[in-house]
Amino acid sequence: MRLKRSLLAVLASAVALTWLPAQPALATPIQGQTPWSVLLCKFADHSEEPKDPQYFKDLFTTEGLGKGGLADFIAEQSRGRASMAGSVVKGWFPMSVTAEQWKAQSPEARVKSCTNTANPVPANHRLAVMVNAPVGLDAKVPLNETTAPVVLDPPLWDLATVTAHVLNRSGLSYPRSTFWRDPSWPIWGPPEQYDDQWDALSNPNIHAAPSQRFGRGTVGLSGPHLDELGWLPGDRVVTLAKDGVTTRTVKLAPLERPDLPGTLLVRIPRASDPSQYYTVEFRKKTGQSAGIPNDTVLIHSYYAGRPMLAKKLSDKEPMQAIDYGVTVTVDSVGSDSATVTVSTDVTTKCLDGYDHRGAVAGDKVCVTPAAREQARVDNEDAPRWVDYETGGCLYTRRWRLITPDDHVCITPETEQQIIADNQAAPSRTNPARNVWGPNACTDDYVWRQADASDYVCVTMETRLQTIEDNTAAASRWTNGPYGPHTCVSGYVWREAFIGDQVCVTGDRREQARQDNSLAHTRVRWPSGGTSGN
């Protein structure tokens, strides 16, 4: 009961508002600086300032690095790919409305009541508003608008809540599980939602790590969410059956310790839709995940941008094995690694737009719907075209011979179609070949791959330029005022991601910046993709 009351208190005071037109949308993949403006605003009938501005600076901005705030969480989870650098905290600002007047306003007007008293928010900043008194929950306001400002009142000024809201505004969905938690729990959303305690987005239902300064702590992100954000290096992710091998034994490194050797995430395709697959990860009780009960392997079902944790119905604990055409078996769990055996039957399935011909039993050749229908019609009409005197076919028809004893009579045109379909069969099977994960590019783009974690989608010309610049990197460095990677005259650091010191011409650095800003518009999200990244 104590837990339920505390959760109720948390949710009863949650406020999230619809967007302001000036707010930019964050989308996957995310790398580089993601600055926020945090405005502290006071109601006209509440003069108190419950927290000093420095508290919010330590919680939200890089001033708090090393203090366990959001900046530390982002730096650790992104492996240094993203940063809260540039974020600012301003206030406290007095508003002209009382708390009750504020609650009666539209969502946009509520935010403006605060922003009108503050300096303009920079165009490239996301917005967070802290109000100084509890204001309750407006059930008509969606919590999952990725372009919405974050608005929190005093009961929600903790690391767990701030992290979940900021990550949701980065395009991540609230996680679910295959077990429906007790629907009487006062958690906003359907019963299976907020039920992955190993994922920060499931707040308040998480295995929270202790927080010395910021109230309730948080937990790390799940493998699928790290994958969406582009925070897992491509060479540390294995997509089973992409090479046609359907069973593998894989050594997993913990997501919390990417410095250790091993695979960080396994994707196991399960259907013709490349956005549908299972994932397997290993979690270790350390760092941001110090609050989880123990080191464990987690299995998620991933579909159309939503991860779902596989839980047992018996005790609600994470499943350690599944067998649904996809099989996962946990072989061992050690202090620094886990070993799993995974398999899939996806190589026998057809690509999207094709289906098994089914002309005879066991005919698994993938064909168009028209060819499959032709096989059905030929089977149905087979007796009409048999020459019962000779045992052969009438007129110009001939045996189909899908198998040696297949004596269905078909036209010459159908025979040629069967030959063509048989020849094309290898290119129409195994959808795993087209699984590139949540950051798959739309058809006109490919990953830039400035390094193993660069999932920004660019033109093929830009990727070739990137390869050329990476190859020439050493020849463009010299010892100088910026150290051994100082660029020779005529070149500047590309800065495609934090720490990118490859030297390029000025126009190519500008190209990298433009590509980064347009990354979210070039991702085939959330339905997966087929581009050959």
N, C-alpha and C positions, 0 to 999 in steps of 0.2 A: 504493500500500500504506500509505503514511503516513496518508492521509486515512481509509482504512478502519480502521486501528488506532485512530485518535483517535475516530472515531465509535463504535467498539465500546466503547472505554473510557467514553465518555459514556453510552451506553445501558445498559451493564452496571451502572451505578450509579444508574439512574433508579428512583424509587419514587413511586407515586401510590396513594392509599388510598381505600377506599370511604367513604361519608359518615358523619358524625356527625349524629344527629337534630336537633341545635340549629342546624345550619348552614343559612342561607338560600340559596336558589338564585338565581343571577343569570341573567337572560334578556334577550333582545333586545326592544325597543331599550333601550340603556343611556345614561342621562344623569344628571348630578348626581354626588354623592360616592359612591364605591364603596370604603369603608374595609376594610382588612385588618388582622388581628392576626398578627404574625410572631413566633413563639416560637422561641428558641434553646435547644436542650436537649443535655445531655452524657450519654453512656453512663457507667455505673458504672465501667467498666474503661478509660475514656478521659477524662483530665482536661484535655486540650488544648482551647484555644479558637482555632481556625484563623483566625478573622476577628474583629475588634473589632465590637461592636454598631453602631458608627457606620457601618460598611460597609453593613450591612443597612438602616439608616435612609436612607442615601443611595441605595441600590438600590431600596427599596420605597416610601418615603414622600415627602411633599412637602418634607422637609428636603433632599432631593436635587435639587430643581428647579434647572436650570442645570448639573447635573453629568452629564447623559447617562444617567440611570437610568430606571426604569419610569415614574415620575411624568411625566418629560419625554415619553416615548413616548406615554402615554395622552393627555396634553394636546395634543400635536401631531396625533396620528392622529384624535382626536375633534373637532378644531377647537375645543377649549375646552368641549365638551359634557359631558365626564366628568373626574373628578379623583380622585386617590388621597388626598385630604384626609381626615383623621381616622384614617389608618393609623398603627399603633404597632408598635414592636419591643421585645420584652421578653426578658431573659435575659442571661447564660447560666444555665439551670436544671439542676441535677443530677438525673438519673433514677435510679431504684433498680434498673434492669435493665442487664445487660451488652449489648453489641451482638449477641451470639449469642442471648441470651434474647429480646431485642427482635424479632429476625428470626423467632423461633419463635412469636410471638404472632399473634393475628388482626389484621387491618387496624385495626379499631376500638380494640383494646387497645394497639396501637402508639402511636396518637395520644394515647390517654388516659395512657400512660406519661409523656408530655410535659405535657399539659394539667393533670394532677393536681398537678404541682409548680409550676404557674403560677397567676396570678390568673384568675378566670373570664373567658372571651372574651365581649365584648359580643354581644348577640343579633343585631345588624345587621352584624356583621363576618364576612367570610370568613376562613378560617384557613390559615396557612402554617407548617409546622414545618421548622426546619433542624436536622439532627442532625450531630454533630461528627466522625463517622468514616464511611468508605465502608461501605455495608451491602448492596450488590448489588441485583440485579433479581429481583423476585418475579413471574414471568410470569402468575400467577393473578390478579393485581391489575389491573383495567382502568385504562387511562390516560385514558379519555374520559368519566368520570363527572363531569358538570358540578356536582354537589353535593359532590364529594369535596374534602377538604383537599389542599393542595399540600405534599408532603413531599420535601425535597431534601437530598442529602448533599454534601460538599465539592466533588467534581468538577463539580457542576451549579450552583454559585453564580455563574453568569454571566448577563449581561443577556439573551442569546438564549433560554436555557432558562427563566428566570423569566418572561419575556414570553409564551412559548408556553404555559406551564402556566396562567398567570393568564387568558389569553385563552380557552383551552379551557374553563376553569371559568366563563367568561362565556357559554357556549353555542355557541361556534364549533367547527365540525368541522375535523379535520385535512385539509388540502387534498390533492388528487390531480392527476394529469395524464393525458392520453390516451396518453402513452408509458409503457410499463412499464419502469422503470429496471432495471438489473442486479439480479436477485433475490438475488445473493450479497452485496449491500451489507447490512451489519448494521444495518438500520433497522427498528424494530419496526413491523409492519403489512404489509398486502398490497403487492405490488411497485409498484403505481401510486400508493401513498400516500406522503406526505411528498415529493412530486416537483414542487412549485411553488416554485422557489427565490426567487421574487419575493414570497413571503408568509411573514410571521413564524411562522405556525402550522406551516410545513413544517420547522422546526428539528428536527434539525441540518443538514438539506440545504437551506441557504439561501445567498443572496448576502449574507453578513453585512457590515455596515458596521463600520469600526474603532471600538473602545471604549477610551477612555483609562483608565478606572478599573475597569470591570466585566467584565474578561476578554473573552469573545467577544461581539461586538455583534450586532445583529439587523437586520431589514429591515422596510419598511413592510407594511401589510396590503393584500391585493388588493381591487379594487373590490367584488366580491360580499360579502366579509366586512365592509367598511366599510358597505355597504348594510344588511346584517343588523343591525349595531350601531346603525343610525340616525344614522350620522355623516356622511352626505352630504345636503346640502340638497335638498329635493324639486324646487326650481326649477333644480337643476343636473344632474338625471337625466332622460334622454329615454327614453320607452318607444315604440319604433317601432310604427307602425300603430294606435296607440290612437285616433288621429283618422281612420283609414282610409287615410292616406298610406303606401304600402308601400316607398318608396325615398327616402332622404335622404342628403345629404352633410353631415357633422357635424364641427365644429371641436372638438377635445378639449383641455382644459387638463390639465396633469399632476396626478395625485392628490397629489403632494408640494407643489404650489404652488396651493392653492385661491384664492389672491389674484389669480391670473391669470384673464382672461376665458375662457369656454368651458364646454362640457359636461364633467362629471367622469365620468359613466358612461352608457353606452347599454345599454338592455335590448332584446333582439330576441326577441319571443315566437315559439315554434315549434310549439306543440301546443295542444290544447283544455284541457289542464291548466295553470292559470295559474302553477304553481310551476316550469314548465319554460321556460327561455329561455336565450339566449346573452347575454353581456355583453362590452362593449368598453371598454377603459380605456387611458390613456396614462401611462407611468411615466418619471420623470426621475431621473437619477443625482445625487441631492442629498439632504440631510437624513438621515432614517432610512434612505433607500434609496441612500445613497452607495456601497454595495458592489455594486450591480447593474452588469453589464458596460457598458451603454450605455442611452441613452434609447430606449424601445421601446413599441410598442402590444401589448397582451395581449388575447387572446380567451379567455373561459371559457365552458364549458357549465355551466349551473346547473340542478340538479334536486333537488327535495325537500330543500333545505337544504345541499346539498353542491356546492361549486364544483370544476370540473375544468379545468385549464389545457390549452388546445389546443396540442400540440407536434407538430413534424414528426418522422416516423419516420426520415428520412434523417440528420439531424444533432442531433436532440433539442432544437432551438431552437424558440422560440414561433412558431406559424403566423402569417403576416401576411395570410392570405386563407383563407376557407372557402366552400364552396358545397354546402349540404345542405338545400335549400329555404329556408334562410337564407343570405344571402351577405354577406361582409365583405371589403372591399378597402381596404388602407392606401394612400391617395393620396400622402401626404407626411408626413415627420417633421422638425420644426424644433426649435429650441432651447427654445421656450416653448409650442409647440402641435403637434398632429398633426391631420391631416385624413383622415377615413375615409368611404367610401360604403357604406351598409348597406341591405339589402332583405330582405323576407320575403314568403312566400306565405300567411301565416296568415289574411289577410282572407277567403280562400276556404274556410277550415275552419269546422267547426261548433263551437258551444259544447258543453261537457261535457253529456252526456245526449241529444244529437242526432246524427244522421248524415245524409249526403246521401241523398236519396230514391232516386235511381238508376232512376226509372221508365223513362227513355229515355237514350240516350247523351248525356252532358253535363248531365244533370239534377242540379244542385248545390243544390237547395232543401233546407234542413236540416229534418228532421222527427223525430218520435219513433220508437223502434224498431218500435212497432206500425204506424205509417203506412208505414214502409219495408217491413215484412213484407207489408202489404196490397198495395203496388205489385208486389212479387215474385209474390204469388199471382195478382193480376190479369193479369200478363204470362203466367204459366204457363197460366192458364185461358182466355186470350183466344179461342182457336178455338171454345170451347163457346158463346159468347154472340153469335156473328156470324150475322145473317140472310143466308144466302147468296143468297136471291132478290133482296133489295133492296140488299144491301151494307151495311145499317145494323146496329143492335143489336137483340137480342131483348128482348121484354117492356118493362120501364121503363128498361132500361139505356141509356146514351148514351156517345158517344165521350169518352175522357178528355181528349184535346187538350192534353197537356203541351206539345207542339209541333203545328203545323198538320197534320202527317201522322200524329199519334198516334191511331190508331183502335182502341185497346184499349177494350173495353166495360166500363163500371163502373156501380155502383149510384148512385142520387141521393145517398145518404148519403156515399159515397166522394167524389163530386163536391164536396159541401160541405166535406169535410175538405181536399180539395186546394185549394179557394179559400182556406180559412182558413190553411193552411200557406203558400201563396204570399204572403198578406198579412203573415204573421208572420215571413217569411224574414229580413228585415233585422235583426230583434232576436235571431236565433239564430245569426248568423254573426260572424266576427272575434273570436276569444277574446282578442285583445290588449286589447279594451275592459275586460276583467276582470283585467288584470295590474296589480297594485299593489305588487309586490315582496315581500320576505321579511317585512315588518312589516304585511301586510294584516290588517285587523281581522276578528274573528268577526262574525256577522251583526247582532248587536245593538249594535255599536259603530262609531264612525268616528274618524279621527284628530282630535286636539284642535287641532293647527295653531296653537299659540300663536306659533310662528314657522315658517319654512320647513323647519326640521329637527326639528320636534316630531311624532314618530310615536306618541305615547302614545294608546292607544285609550280613548275616553270615550263617554258617551251623547251623543246629538244635542243634548239640552238643555244639557249642559256645553259642547259646542262653540259653541253659539249664545251662551252666557254669555261664552265666551272672546272671540268676535268683538266682543261688546258692550264688554267690558273693554278690549280693544286699541283700539277706536275712541275710547273715553273717556280713554285714557291721559294725554294732554297736559293735560286739564282737572283731573287729580287730582295733578299735580306742583306743587311749589313749591320755591323756594330755601330750604334749611334745613340742619340739621346733617349731613345725608347728601348734600349737594350739590344740584344742580338737579332731581334726581329724587326728592327727599324727598316722601313722601306727605302730602297734606293730612289733617287730623284725621278719624279714622274709617276710614282705609284703611292697608293694609300692602302691601309688595311681595309679588307672587304667588309668585315663586321656583319656577315650574314647571320651570325649567332654570337652569343657572349663568348669572348675568347678567340674569335676567328681573326687570326693575324696573317692570313694569306694576303699578299700585296697584289693589288689590281689597279687598273686605271680608274680615274674618278667616275667615269660613266658607268663602269661595271659595279662600283660600290653603290651608286644611285640605283642601278637596276636591282641589286640585292635588296635594298630598302623597299623599293616598290613591290617586288615579289613578296616580301614578308608581309606587307600591308594588305596584299590581295590574296593571301594564302587561303583564307576561309571561303573565298568565292570560287575556288578551283578544286575543292574536295568533293568527291562523290559521296555526300553524307546525307542520311545515315545508311544508304542502301548498298554500301560496298562499291566495288568497281572492277573494271577489267583492263585498265591501262597497264601496259607492260613496264611497271616501275623497276 
